[in-house]
Amino acid sequence: MGTFKIEGGYPLSGEITPQGAKNEALQILCAVLLTAEEVTINNIPDIVDVNKLISILEDLGVKIKNKEEGSYSFKADAINLDYLQSDQFKQDGRELRGSIMLVGPLLARFGKGYIPKPGGDKIGRRRLDTHFEGFIKLGGKFRYNKEEHFYGVEAKSLKGTYMLLDEASVTGTANIVMAAVMAEGTTTIYNAACEPYLQQLCKMLNRMGAKISGVGSNLLTIEGVAELGGTEHRMLPDMIEIGSWIGLAAMTRSELTIKDVSWGDLGQIPTVFRKLGIELEQKGDDIYIPEQPDGYKIQKYIDGSILTISDAPWPGLTPDLLSIILVMATQAKGEVLIHQKMFESRLFFVDKLIDMGAKIILCDPHRAVVIGQNFKSALNATTMTSPDIRAGISLLIAALSAKGTSTIHNIEQIDRGYQDIDTRLRAIGAKISRV
C-alpha cells in the first residue's frame, strides 16, 4: 500500500495542465471494439483505471500501438471472444467499474457481451439495471450467474426501439448508444445523459459512420448502420481535475493558472466556485486564479438563507466535485450545505476532516453542513487513509493546506484517477513525497 508524505501550509504557484478525462476515456476506449479498422485516440491519461482497460482490450485481441505519450492506435480486427469466459477476464473485469462498457460494443458487433460484477469506488449502490434494461429492449437476452456474479447479454440481432431510461445514467447511456449504433432500424433514447464526455462519444461514433442526432440533449435518435470505420479522436481535459486544482488554489491561497481547460465544456463548474467566493478569470482557454490572501466568502441566497451546493445530471454540477467543494468550505468565510444526492457513502470521509479540526455536521449519508473557519484556525496535520479517488484527492488538498506533516495511505486510490500527481504538484511548489 503506497503512502504520501505531505508538508502542508505553503502557498503554490505556477501553471498546471489537466490530464485527459478519465470518464471519457473509459467510454471512448470501449468504442474501438465497434470496428475492425484502426482508431487513434489522443490525450489518454496515464492512470491506473485507464491502463487496466487498455490491458483488458489487449487480452481481448485488440492490436495496440503506443504512438507517443498519451496517443495510442487500436485495431480490433481479431477479437478473441473466448477470453470473455476465462478466469482471467473474470478477475480483470472485476477490478474496474468501467469494464461494464465493454458489453454494449461487443453485443453490437459480435452478438454477445459478458462482464463480472465490476468494482470501483465504494461510494454506495451503483446499480447496472439501466444498462441491461436497455440491451433487453434492443432484443438482447440477459443472463446472470449468481455464484460467480457474472453477467451476460446475447442476441442474434438487435432491433431499434423507443426507450425511456429510468435514470440519466452516463455509463448506461453510453453503453446503450454503442449497442444501438449497429442495431436494425431506429432507436430513440429519452432521458439520456448529455454530459460533454457522452457528447464526445457520440461525435466520435458519427465520424466512424454512425447516425446519431440530438447530441447534447436528453433525447437521442440513432439510425442503425451495418458497420463502422476508423477515426481519430482527442479527449477533453478532465473537468474533475480542473475542479480539483481550483480547490487546491483556494485552500493553499495560491496563484495558479490551469491551462487548456476547454471552457465551453465546464458547465456550472466556474459558477459554483464563484458562489463559494473564489476569484476566477478566463484568459483565453485558461483559468487564472489570483492569490486570495483575505480568503473567500460563501454567498447566501437572496433571502439570506444558507447556500446549498448539490449535484445533478448535466448541465448540473457533477457529483465528483462535491468532495473537493466540501473540503474548500472548511476554510471559507460562511456556511454551506453540501447535498450529495447520488451516492449514499461519498460523504463518510468527513470524519477524517473533523479529526483535522474542520467544523462539519454530517446530517445524514447525503447531507453535511460545513461551517467555514476563514483560515483563522488552520487544519491540523494527521494520518489518513484514502477511501476512494475523489475523497483521496480531497484529503490531499486538505493536507497541503494543513500546518505540519500529514500522511495519506492507500494512495493507489488517488493514482486510479490522477496522473503523476506528486510530480505535477512538486512542479508548482508542493512539498509531497511518495513513500
Sequence and secondary structure as in RCSB ss.txt:
>XXXX:A:sequence
MGTFKIEGGYPLSGEITPQGAKNEALQILCAVLLTAEEVTINNIPDIVDVNKLISILEDLGVKIKNKEEGSYSFK
ADAINLDYLQSDQFKQDGRELRGSIMLVGPLLARFGKGYIPKPGGDKIGRRRLDTHFEGFIKLGGKFRYNKEEHF
YGVEAKSLKGTYMLLDEASVTGTANIVMAAVMAEGTTTIYNAACEPYLQQLCKMLNRMGAKISGVGSNLLTIEGV
AELGGTEHRMLPDMIEIGSWIGLAAMTRSELTIKDVSWGDLGQIPTVFRKLGIELEQKGDDIYIPEQPDGYKIQK
YIDGSILTISDAPWPGLTPDLLSIILVMATQAKGEVLIHQKMFESRLFFVDKLIDMGAKIILCDPHRAVVIGQNF
KSALNATTMTSPDIRAGISLLIAALSAKGTSTIHNIEQIDRGYQDIDTRLRAIGAKISRV
>XXXX:A:secstr
  EEEEEES   EEEE   B HHHHHHHHHHGGG SSEEEEES    HHHHHHHHHHHHTT EEEEEETTEEEEE
 SS  GGGGGSHHHHHHHHT GGGGGGHHHHHHHHSEEEEE      SS    HHHHHHHHHTT EEEEETTTTE
EEEE S  B  EEE SS  HHHHHHHHHHHTTSBSEEEEES    HHHHHHHHHHHHTT EEE TTSSEEEEE  
S    EEEE  B HHHHHHHHHHHHHTT EEEE    GGG TTHHHHHHHTT   EEETTEEEE   TT  B   
 TTS  EEEE  STTS  GGGHHHHHHHHTTSBSEEEEE  S SSTTTTHHHHHHTT EEEEEETTEEEEE  TT
SS  B  EEE  SHHHHHHHHHHHHHSBEEEEEE THHHHTTSTTHHHHHHTTT EEEE 
